[in-house]
């Protein structure tokens, strides 16, 4: 009988450890999903691809710098 209780206790400890590991992995996955992919655009002057949030918008498209925007649009 005592071996059955010991086996059950070991099983519960293993189950509890697996649940803790799974919960820890789920929280790490949630944190990594905050870095989602961004929409990429191409510079109208040099064809460099960059995130739209970093690009400068001009009347003819997106640019990687003010120098390229001024060169293409003037």
C-alpha positions as CSV (number, residue, x, y, z in Angstrom):
1,X,0.0,0.0,0.0
2,X,2.8,2.4,0.9
3,X,4.4,1.9,-2.6
4,X,1.1,2.7,-4.3
5,X,0.9,6.0,-2.3
6,X,4.6,6.8,-3.1
7,X,3.9,6.1,-6.8
8,X,0.9,8.3,-6.7
9,X,2.8,11.1,-5.0
10,X,5.6,10.9,-7.6
11,X,3.0,11.0,-10.4
12,X,1.4,14.1,-8.9
13,X,4.8,15.8,-8.6
14,X,5.7,15.0,-12.2
15,X,2.3,16.3,-13.4
16,X,2.6,19.5,-11.4
17,X,6.1,20.1,-12.8
18,X,4.8,19.6,-16.4
19,X,2.0,22.0,-15.8
20,X,4.4,24.7,-14.4
21,X,6.6,24.3,-17.5
22,X,3.7,24.6,-19.9
23,X,2.4,27.7,-18.2
24,X,5.9,29.3,-18.3
25,X,6.1,28.5,-22.1
26,X,2.7,30.0,-22.7
27,X,3.6,33.3,-21.1
28,X,6.9,33.5,-23.1
29,X,4.9,32.8,-26.4
30,X,2.6,35.7,-25.5
31,X,5.5,38.0,-25.0
32,X,7.1,37.1,-28.3
33,X,3.9,37.7,-30.2
34,X,4.0,41.4,-29.3
35,X,6.9,41.7,-31.9
36,X,4.7,41.2,-34.9
37,X,5.8,41.6,-38.5
38,X,5.6,45.1,-39.9
39,X,4.5,46.2,-43.4
40,X,7.6,46.7,-45.5
41,X,7.9,49.5,-48.2
42,X,10.5,50.2,-50.8
43,X,12.4,53.5,-51.1
44,X,11.4,55.2,-54.3
45,X,14.9,56.4,-54.9
46,X,17.3,53.5,-53.9
47,X,14.9,50.5,-53.7
48,X,15.8,49.8,-50.0
49,X,13.1,47.9,-48.1
50,X,12.3,49.2,-44.7
51,X,9.4,49.1,-42.2
52,X,6.6,51.6,-43.1
53,X,6.9,53.0,-39.6
54,X,10.5,54.1,-40.3
55,X,9.9,55.3,-43.8
56,X,9.2,58.9,-44.8
57,X,6.1,59.4,-47.0
58,X,6.3,61.7,-49.9
59,X,3.8,62.6,-52.7
60,X,5.3,59.9,-55.0
61,X,5.8,57.1,-52.4
62,X,8.0,56.2,-49.5
63,X,11.6,57.1,-48.9
64,X,14.4,56.0,-46.5
65,X,15.7,59.5,-45.9
66,X,14.9,63.1,-46.5
67,X,17.7,63.4,-49.0
68,X,16.2,60.7,-51.1
69,X,12.7,62.2,-50.8
70,X,14.0,65.6,-51.8
71,X,16.1,64.2,-54.7
72,X,13.2,62.2,-56.2
73,X,10.4,64.8,-55.7
74,X,12.2,68.0,-56.7
